[in-house]
Amino acid sequence: MRTQLVCFDNGKSAFTKWNIIERTSLQSKILFYPVSGRTHQLRVHTAHPLGLNPTIVDAPLYGLKADRLMLHAEEITFVHPFTQKRINFKCWAEF
């Protein structure tokens, strides 16, 4: 697997909105709202020194390894490739 990087000269633009909802001395819980949807966008934006700078836990290409996945979608919607029906999944966990 290859890491993605920030390239101001030739790279595609990417924009992420974010909101810190909980902070401890060791970790923060952050809601991310990717606007552009680039490959590894959230991981790159958190790991880059000009971004948030900490890494997402369990993003070993960009920082820390963990025992479980620490990044997941709260909601995702897509068009099913065979039925062409719109499908929506939503996490019911409270943040």
C-alpha positions as CSV (number, residue, x, y, z in Angstrom):
1,M,0.0,0.0,0.0
2,R,1.2,3.5,-0.9
3,T,0.8,6.6,1.2
4,Q,-0.7,9.8,-0.2
5,L,1.1,13.1,0.2
6,V,0.4,16.8,0.0
7,C,1.8,18.5,-3.1
8,F,1.0,22.2,-3.4
9,D,2.4,22.4,-7.0
10,N,0.8,19.5,-8.8
11,G,-1.6,17.9,-6.3
12,K,-5.4,18.0,-6.4
13,S,-7.1,20.2,-3.9
14,A,-8.8,18.6,-0.9
15,F,-10.9,20.2,1.8
16,T,-12.1,18.8,5.1
17,K,-14.3,20.4,7.7
18,W,-13.8,19.1,11.3
19,N,-15.0,19.6,14.8
20,I,-13.3,18.4,18.0
21,I,-16.0,17.0,20.3
22,E,-13.9,15.5,23.1
23,R,-10.3,16.0,24.2
24,T,-8.3,14.1,26.8
25,S,-4.6,14.3,27.6
26,L,-3.9,11.3,25.3
27,Q,-6.6,11.5,22.6
28,S,-9.2,13.6,20.9
29,K,-12.5,12.6,19.3
30,I,-13.0,14.5,16.1
31,L,-15.9,14.6,13.6
32,F,-14.6,15.0,10.1
33,Y,-16.7,16.2,7.1
34,P,-14.7,15.4,3.9
35,V,-15.8,17.8,1.2
36,S,-13.7,16.7,-1.7
37,G,-13.4,12.9,-1.0
38,R,-9.7,12.2,-2.0
39,T,-8.0,8.9,-1.3
40,H,-6.8,8.8,2.3
41,Q,-7.9,12.5,2.7
42,L,-8.7,12.4,6.4
43,R,-5.5,10.5,7.3
44,V,-3.3,12.9,5.3
45,H,-5.0,16.0,6.7
46,T,-4.5,14.8,10.3
47,A,-1.0,13.6,9.9
48,H,0.4,16.6,7.9
49,P,2.3,19.3,9.9
50,L,0.1,22.0,8.2
51,G,-3.0,20.0,9.1
52,L,-4.1,19.0,12.5
53,N,-0.7,17.3,13.0
54,P,-1.8,14.3,15.2
55,T,-2.4,11.1,13.4
56,I,-5.6,9.0,13.4
57,V,-5.1,5.9,15.6
58,D,-4.9,2.8,13.4
59,A,-3.5,4.6,10.4
60,P,-0.2,2.8,10.4
61,L,0.9,4.2,7.1
62,Y,0.6,7.7,8.5
63,G,1.3,7.2,12.2
64,L,0.0,4.9,15.0
65,K,-1.1,1.2,15.0
66,A,-4.0,0.1,17.2
67,D,-5.9,-3.0,18.0
68,R,-9.0,-1.9,16.3
69,L,-10.3,0.5,13.6
70,M,-10.6,4.0,15.0
71,L,-12.0,5.7,11.9
72,H,-15.4,4.9,10.5
73,A,-18.2,6.7,8.7
74,E,-21.2,7.9,10.7
75,E,-23.3,7.8,7.5
76,I,-22.7,6.7,3.9
77,T,-24.9,6.8,0.9
78,F,-24.3,5.4,-2.6
79,V,-26.0,4.0,-5.7
80,H,-26.0,0.2,-5.8
81,P,-24.1,-0.8,-9.0
82,F,-26.6,-3.5,-10.0
83,T,-30.0,-2.3,-8.8
84,Q,-29.2,1.5,-9.3
85,K,-31.1,2.1,-6.1
86,R,-29.8,4.6,-3.6
87,I,-28.6,2.9,-0.4
88,N,-28.0,4.7,2.9
89,F,-26.3,3.3,6.0
90,K,-26.2,5.3,9.3
91,C,-24.4,4.6,12.5
92,W,-26.7,5.0,15.5
93,A,-24.0,5.5,18.0
94,E,-24.2,8.8,19.8
95,F,-21.1,11.1,19.5
